[in-house]
Each structure stands twice: as structure tokens, then as C-alpha cells.
Amino acid sequence: MAKQVLFKSQEQREREQVGALLLRLAEKIETGQIALQRGDQEVQLDIGQTVDVQLKASKKDKKRGSRVTLKLSLKWWEGEEGEPTLSIG
């Protein structure tokens, strides 16, 4: 079955704004429900009890310097359990 994109957003923000966005996202993940909104587009997500967390940091050299990327991916199946092993220090 083909992957369906439910919501997509990309924008530049100040570091403090990104931190606030991630804190709000964390609060919503803890509740198990999140609404993603941009303009008149809105998607409601019910987050499973167990979530697969992937973090990837990479660096690519460019003409004007090194471009650093940090990607966070969350995936879940409803009703599945798992043991956490990742910690952020």
C-alpha cells in the first residue's frame, strides 16, 4: 500500500521557538493525542502506547560551511508494547 502524507510543514524559526515547539509536542505526546495545524489544514493523531523513536544527526560540507541536520522520527502501532533504551543527555 502506498504511503499517504497526512501533514507536512517546514519553516525557519529561532532556536528558542524550536525549543518551545518541541516542549509543546512532548506535552501532547504524553497525553496520547496531537493536532497538527497549519492554516486551514488540521490532522488529529492518536499516539500509541509504545513509540519507536529514531534520532539521526548528520553533517554535510557545503561551499559556505557545514550543514548539520538532526532528524527525529516517531512511529507507532496501536496496542504494541516495547522497552525504552534511548536517553537524551
Contacts in CASP RR format, 6 or more apart in sequence:
PFRMAT RR
TARGET T0000
AUTHOR 0000-0000-0000
METHOD contacts of the structure
MODEL  1
MAKQVLFKSQEQREREQVGALLLRLAEKIETGQIALQRGDQEVQLDIGQT
VDVQLKASKKDKKRGSRVTLKLSLKWWEGEEGEPTLSIG
6 36 0 8 1.000
6 43 0 8 1.000
6 45 0 8 1.000
7 36 0 8 1.000
7 38 0 8 1.000
7 41 0 8 1.000
7 43 0 8 1.000
9 36 0 8 1.000
9 38 0 8 1.000
13 21 0 8 1.000
25 34 0 8 1.000
28 34 0 8 1.000
28 35 0 8 1.000
29 47 0 8 1.000
29 51 0 8 1.000
29 74 0 8 1.000
32 46 0 8 1.000
32 47 0 8 1.000
32 48 0 8 1.000
33 44 0 8 1.000
33 45 0 8 1.000
33 46 0 8 1.000
33 47 0 8 1.000
34 44 0 8 1.000
34 45 0 8 1.000
34 47 0 8 1.000
35 42 0 8 1.000
35 43 0 8 1.000
35 44 0 8 1.000
35 45 0 8 1.000
36 42 0 8 1.000
36 43 0 8 1.000
36 45 0 8 1.000
46 78 0 8 1.000
47 74 0 8 1.000
47 76 0 8 1.000
48 76 0 8 1.000
48 77 0 8 1.000
48 78 0 8 1.000
48 79 0 8 1.000
48 80 0 8 1.000
49 76 0 8 1.000
49 78 0 8 1.000
49 79 0 8 1.000
49 80 0 8 1.000
49 81 0 8 1.000
50 76 0 8 1.000
50 77 0 8 1.000
50 79 0 8 1.000
50 80 0 8 1.000
50 81 0 8 1.000
50 82 0 8 1.000
51 74 0 8 1.000
51 75 0 8 1.000
51 76 0 8 1.000
52 73 0 8 1.000
52 74 0 8 1.000
52 75 0 8 1.000
52 76 0 8 1.000
53 72 0 8 1.000
53 73 0 8 1.000
53 74 0 8 1.000
53 86 0 8 1.000
54 71 0 8 1.000
54 72 0 8 1.000
54 73 0 8 1.000
54 74 0 8 1.000
54 75 0 8 1.000
55 70 0 8 1.000
55 71 0 8 1.000
55 72 0 8 1.000
55 73 0 8 1.000
55 86 0 8 1.000
56 69 0 8 1.000
56 70 0 8 1.000
56 71 0 8 1.000
56 73 0 8 1.000
57 68 0 8 1.000
57 69 0 8 1.000
57 70 0 8 1.000
57 71 0 8 1.000
58 68 0 8 1.000
58 69 0 8 1.000
58 71 0 8 1.000
59 66 0 8 1.000
59 67 0 8 1.000
59 68 0 8 1.000
59 69 0 8 1.000
60 66 0 8 1.000
60 67 0 8 1.000
60 69 0 8 1.000
61 67 0 8 1.000
END
